Amino acid sequence: MSGVFAPAPGRAPMRSVVASQIRMELTLTARRGEAVVLAMGVPLLVLLGAGLTEVTNVPGDDRLAFVVPGVLALTVMSTAFTGQAITTGYERSYGVLKRLGASPLTRPGLLFAKTAAVLGLIVLQLIVLAGVGLAVGWRPHFEAILPALGVTVLATAAYSGLALLMASLLRPEATTGAATLIYVLMLAAGGIMFAAPDLGTFGWFVLPLAAHAEALRQTLSYGGSVPTAIWLSLATWAVVFVTAAARKFRWE
């Protein structure tokens, strides 16, 4: 009959479920303000220290053209990989993921929500750091921003996939140690404060941080294009680790 309420119980559309989880991830991140500040603290110190002083030797005459893109790439790794791995590892340990597993949220939905939320946070962080770079004299080529965004999305997906895979397979203490160790090694060998080891094209597939940093330099600092090898490297990392995380991720 017209005008009569007829309940229609059922699961909410997956799009709504994932959107709700993205909002929740962003809300929880905002409550961990100290983690966000810490994730930006090291990149900011590197930017000001290596960019404005001669504490390290960098290729070329323009220090900021080399350092600022490297710092932007470092921030992506810090947030999408190190922070994501540690946070998710403890969420699994505390039973948070187990509770989510009993909700309508699917495993791919959770992985997408976490990656989308961390990408949103990264955008804000990069805007702040790029603003600092501009304030101290960096002069980027804004016309090359689209390929720079493209490689950044690939890098974020790759780091997030690896982080979620590690957090799913290792104990939280082991995840914290492994994520921190990888971060330090990448910082040392990733071409952020000084030139990365010359490993040829193969090097882009071994050091994704170096590949991402070089892509941002070629586009934002020099107005050029992203080398094909770097596109292939970051795409490979993204496909491999996102696929592995989707298959191996555990709620508990």
C-alpha positions as CSV (number, residue, x, y, z in Angstrom):
1,M,0.0,0.0,0.0
2,S,1.2,3.5,-0.8
3,G,2.6,5.4,2.2
4,V,3.2,2.3,4.3
5,F,6.8,1.9,5.6
6,A,8.3,-1.3,4.3
7,P,11.7,-2.1,5.9
8,A,14.3,-3.5,3.5
9,P,17.2,-4.9,5.6
10,G,20.4,-5.5,3.7
11,R,24.1,-4.7,3.5
12,A,25.0,-1.1,2.5
13,P,26.5,-0.6,-0.9
14,M,30.2,-1.4,-0.9
15,R,31.0,2.1,-2.1
16,S,29.3,3.6,1.0
17,V,31.1,1.1,3.3
18,V,34.5,2.0,1.8
19,A,33.8,5.7,1.9
20,S,32.9,5.4,5.6
21,Q,36.1,3.6,6.3
22,I,38.1,6.2,4.5
23,R,36.5,8.9,6.7
24,M,37.3,6.8,9.8
25,E,40.9,6.3,8.8
26,L,41.3,10.1,8.3
27,T,39.7,10.8,11.6
28,L,41.9,8.4,13.5
29,T,45.0,9.9,11.7
30,A,43.9,13.4,12.8
31,R,43.8,12.2,16.4
32,R,47.4,10.9,16.1
33,G,48.7,14.4,15.4
34,E,52.1,13.7,16.9
35,A,52.6,10.9,14.4
36,V,51.8,13.3,11.5
37,V,54.2,15.8,12.9
38,L,56.9,13.2,13.3
39,A,56.4,11.9,9.8
40,M,57.1,15.5,8.5
41,G,59.8,16.3,11.0
42,V,62.6,14.2,9.5
43,P,61.9,15.4,5.9
44,L,61.7,19.0,7.0
45,L,65.0,18.8,8.8
46,V,66.6,17.2,5.7
47,L,65.1,19.9,3.5
48,L,66.5,22.7,5.6
49,G,69.7,21.0,6.6
50,A,70.8,19.6,3.2
51,G,69.0,22.3,1.1
52,L,70.4,25.4,2.8
53,T,73.8,24.2,4.0
54,E,76.7,22.3,2.5
55,V,76.7,19.5,5.0
56,T,76.5,17.0,2.0
57,N,77.7,17.0,-1.6
58,V,74.9,17.1,-4.1
59,P,75.1,16.9,-7.9
60,G,74.8,20.2,-9.8
61,D,74.9,23.7,-8.6
62,D,71.3,24.1,-7.5
63,R,71.0,22.4,-4.1
64,L,67.3,23.0,-3.7
65,A,66.5,21.6,-7.1
66,F,68.1,18.3,-5.9
67,V,67.0,18.2,-2.3
68,V,63.4,19.4,-2.3
69,P,62.1,16.7,-4.7
70,G,64.0,14.1,-2.7
71,V,62.4,15.3,0.5
72,L,58.9,15.1,-1.1
73,A,59.6,11.5,-2.1
74,L,60.9,10.7,1.4
75,T,57.7,12.1,2.9
76,V,55.6,9.8,0.7
77,M,57.6,6.8,1.9
78,S,57.6,7.9,5.6
79,T,53.8,8.2,5.6
80,A,52.6,5.5,3.2
81,F,55.1,2.8,4.3
82,T,56.7,3.4,7.7
83,G,53.7,5.0,9.4
84,Q,51.2,2.8,7.7
85,A,53.0,-0.4,8.6
86,I,53.5,0.4,12.2
87,T,50.0,1.6,12.8
88,T,48.3,-1.3,11.0
89,G,50.5,-3.8,12.8
90,Y,49.3,-2.6,16.2
91,E,45.7,-2.4,15.0
92,R,46.0,-6.1,14.1
93,S,47.6,-6.8,17.5
94,Y,44.9,-5.0,19.4
95,G,42.1,-6.7,17.6
96,V,40.9,-3.7,15.6
97,L,41.2,-5.4,12.3
98,K,39.5,-8.5,13.7
99,R,36.4,-6.4,14.5
100,L,36.5,-4.8,11.0
101,G,36.6,-8.3,9.5
102,A,33.2,-9.0,11.1
103,S,31.7,-5.9,9.3
104,P,30.5,-5.6,5.7
105,L,34.0,-4.2,4.8
106,T,35.9,-6.6,2.5
107,R,39.6,-7.2,2.6
108,P,40.2,-5.3,-0.7
109,G,37.9,-2.6,0.6
110,L,40.0,-2.1,3.7
111,L,43.2,-2.0,1.7
112,F,41.7,0.6,-0.7
113,A,40.4,2.7,2.2
114,K,43.8,2.7,4.0
115,T,45.6,3.6,0.8
116,A,43.2,6.3,-0.2
117,A,43.3,7.8,3.3
118,V,47.1,7.9,3.4
119,L,47.2,9.4,-0.1
120,G,44.9,12.2,1.1
121,L,47.3,12.8,4.1
122,I,50.3,12.8,1.8
123,V,48.8,15.4,-0.5
124,L,48.5,17.8,2.5
125,Q,52.0,17.0,3.7
126,L,53.5,17.6,0.2
127,I,51.7,21.0,-0.1
128,V,53.2,22.1,3.2
129,L,56.7,20.9,2.4
130,A,56.6,22.3,-1.2
131,G,55.5,25.6,0.4
132,V,58.5,25.6,2.6
133,G,60.7,24.8,-0.4
134,L,59.2,27.8,-2.2
135,A,59.8,30.0,0.8
136,V,63.5,29.2,0.8
137,G,64.1,29.6,-2.9
138,W,63.0,26.4,-4.7
139,R,61.5,27.2,-8.2
140,P,59.5,24.3,-9.5
141,H,58.1,23.8,-13.0
142,F,54.3,23.6,-12.3
143,E,53.5,22.7,-15.9
144,A,55.1,19.3,-15.2
145,I,52.9,18.5,-12.1
146,L,50.8,15.9,-13.8
147,P,53.5,13.3,-14.3
148,A,54.9,14.1,-10.9
149,L,51.4,13.3,-9.4
150,G,51.3,10.1,-11.5
151,V,54.5,8.7,-10.1
152,T,53.6,9.8,-6.6
153,V,50.3,7.8,-6.8
154,L,52.2,4.7,-7.9
155,A,54.8,5.2,-5.2
156,T,52.1,5.6,-2.6
157,A,50.3,2.4,-3.8
158,A,53.6,0.5,-3.7
159,Y,54.6,1.6,-0.2
160,S,51.1,1.1,1.2
161,G,50.9,-2.4,-0.3
162,L,54.2,-3.4,1.2
163,A,53.3,-1.8,4.6
164,L,50.0,-3.7,4.8
165,L,51.6,-6.9,3.7
166,M,54.3,-6.6,6.4
167,A,51.7,-5.6,9.1
168,S,49.7,-8.7,8.2
169,L,52.5,-11.2,8.3
170,L,54.7,-10.0,11.2
171,R,54.2,-9.3,14.8
172,P,53.8,-5.5,15.5
173,E,57.3,-5.3,17.2
174,A,58.9,-7.0,14.2
175,T,56.9,-4.8,11.8
176,T,58.1,-1.7,13.6
177,G,61.8,-2.8,13.5
178,A,61.7,-3.9,9.9
179,A,59.8,-0.8,8.7
180,T,62.2,1.5,10.5
181,L,65.3,-0.4,9.2
182,I,64.0,-0.2,5.6
183,Y,63.3,3.5,6.0
184,V,66.8,4.2,7.3
185,L,68.4,2.2,4.5
186,M,66.3,4.0,1.9
187,L,67.2,7.3,3.4
188,A,70.9,6.5,3.2
189,A,70.9,5.0,-0.3
190,G,67.8,6.7,-1.9
191,G,69.5,9.8,-3.2
192,I,67.8,12.3,-0.9
193,M,70.7,14.2,0.7
194,F,73.4,13.0,-1.8
195,A,73.5,11.1,-5.1
196,A,72.2,7.5,-5.0
197,P,74.5,4.7,-6.0
198,D,74.9,4.4,-9.7
199,L,73.3,1.0,-10.5
200,G,72.1,1.9,-13.9
201,T,68.5,1.2,-15.0
202,F,68.4,-1.8,-12.6
203,G,68.9,0.6,-9.7
204,W,65.4,2.1,-10.2
205,F,63.9,-1.4,-9.6
206,V,66.0,-1.9,-6.4
207,L,65.6,1.6,-4.9
208,P,62.0,2.8,-5.4
209,L,62.7,5.9,-3.2
210,A,65.6,6.9,-5.5
211,A,63.4,6.3,-8.6
212,H,60.6,8.4,-7.2
213,A,63.0,11.2,-6.1
214,E,64.6,11.3,-9.5
215,A,61.2,11.4,-11.3
216,L,60.2,14.4,-9.2
217,R,63.5,16.1,-9.9
218,Q,63.2,15.6,-13.7
219,T,59.6,16.9,-13.7
220,L,59.3,19.6,-11.0
221,S,62.9,20.9,-10.8
222,Y,63.9,20.6,-14.5
223,G,60.6,20.6,-16.3
224,G,61.4,17.3,-18.1
225,S,59.6,14.0,-18.4
226,V,59.7,10.8,-16.3
227,P,62.1,8.2,-17.6
228,T,60.4,5.1,-18.9
229,A,62.4,2.9,-16.6
230,I,61.1,4.8,-13.5
231,W,57.5,4.4,-14.7
232,L,58.1,0.7,-15.1
233,S,59.9,0.4,-11.7
234,L,57.2,2.1,-9.7
235,A,54.4,0.3,-11.6
236,T,56.0,-3.0,-10.9
237,W,56.4,-2.3,-7.2
238,A,52.8,-1.2,-7.0
239,V,51.3,-4.2,-8.8
240,V,53.5,-6.7,-7.0
241,F,52.9,-5.5,-3.4
242,V,49.2,-4.4,-3.8
243,T,48.5,-7.8,-5.3
244,A,50.4,-9.6,-2.5
245,A,48.7,-7.6,0.2
246,A,45.3,-8.3,-1.3
247,R,46.0,-12.1,-1.3
248,K,47.9,-12.4,2.0
249,F,46.3,-9.8,4.3
250,R,45.0,-11.3,7.5
251,W,42.5,-9.7,9.9
252,E,44.1,-11.3,12.9
